[in-house]
């Protein structure tokens, strides 16, 4: 299988879900021409929210933090083990 086919396959599925959910939203709006402006505002807001949490996490814990947050939790606690197990199940079922 060539890389171009793989790229098309992996990128087409999220777009299918995106367009399938956006079309009914725009059709239900009173003023659908305003949708691009609203979508842009929401996406910028979400990006700022993610960046803010990232900056706060780095300020609180420094560069010692791991990319996967649950790896940083104390491994001897039962609750942490349950969370890690459920996280693994969520990945497998995805």
Number of C-alpha atoms within 10 A of each C-alpha: 5 6 8 8 9 10 10 10 11 10 10 11 10 11 11 10 10 11 11 11 11 13 10 10 12 15 11 10 11 8 9 12 10 11 15 11 9 12 12 11 12 12 11 12 12 12 11 12 12 12 12 12 11 12 12 12 13 13 10 10 10 10 9 8 13 10 8 8 8 14 12 12 13 11 12 8 9 10 12 16 15 11 12 16 12 12 12 12 11 10 9 8 6 6
